[in-house]
Amino acid sequence: MIMDNNEKTLTKEEQIELGKKLLKLNGEATIIDLSKKDSNIDAVYICEPVRGGSSIIVGSNGTVLYANS
């Protein structure tokens, strides 16, 4: 993800908080910091740990990618 210097950058905690809020999760969640898998990706993957649960990827600039099965 290429960042413009004028864009606000979210901390990992803010990314996780945003993802959990959008998924309406109050309890357990699976969280993966994608930057640990690829240094070019500054995003967090969050999903419900249940079959058919929703998932979301939240970028450091606040963009999101949502999936539901």
C-alpha positions as a printed Julia matrix, in Angstrom:
69×3 Matrix{Float64}:
   0.0     0.0    0.0
   1.55    3.27  -1.09
   0.83    6.1    1.32
   0.49    9.78   0.52
   2.3    11.85   3.16
  -0.92   13.82   3.78
  -2.97   10.71   4.63
  -3.66    9.87   8.25
  -2.06    6.61   9.31
  -3.94    4.41  11.78
  -2.05    2.52  14.46
  -2.48   -1.27  14.58
  -4.76   -0.81  17.6
  -6.93    1.67  15.68
  -7.08   -0.67  12.69
  -8.21   -3.54  14.96
 -10.76   -1.34  16.73
 -12.2    -0.17  13.39
 -12.4    -3.71  12.03
 -14.11   -5.08  15.14
 -16.55   -2.16  15.14
 -17.47   -2.68  11.47
 -17.9    -6.44  12.04
 -19.88   -5.7   15.22
 -17.65   -8.02  17.25
 -17.74   -7.77  21.01
 -16.0   -11.02  21.83
 -13.47  -13.29  20.26
 -11.82  -12.46  16.95
  -8.92  -13.84  14.92
  -6.45  -11.03  14.16
  -3.49  -11.28  11.79
  -1.03   -8.45  11.21
  -0.38   -8.78   7.46
   2.77   -6.63   7.64
   4.46   -9.57   9.43
   3.79  -11.76   6.38
   4.75   -9.16   3.75
   6.52   -5.9    4.62
   4.83   -4.16   1.66
   1.37   -4.63   3.18
   0.39   -2.36   6.07
  -2.96   -3.9    7.01
  -4.71   -6.06   9.59
  -6.95   -9.06   8.85
  -9.8    -9.64  11.33
 -12.39  -12.4   11.22
 -15.04  -14.11  13.29
 -13.71  -17.51  14.37
 -16.91  -19.36  13.39
 -17.98  -21.17  10.25
 -19.56  -18.7    7.83
 -18.24  -15.72   9.78
 -17.41  -12.36   8.28
 -13.91  -11.03   7.74
 -12.37   -7.68   7.02
  -8.98   -6.28   6.06
  -8.26   -2.78   7.38
  -5.45   -0.76   5.82
  -3.38    1.77   7.73
  -5.15    4.59   5.87
  -8.58    3.32   6.96
  -9.58    1.57   3.74
 -11.43   -1.7    4.25
 -12.13   -4.88   2.29
 -15.09   -6.88   3.65
 -16.06  -10.51   2.92
 -18.92  -12.66   4.13
 -19.66  -16.28   3.39
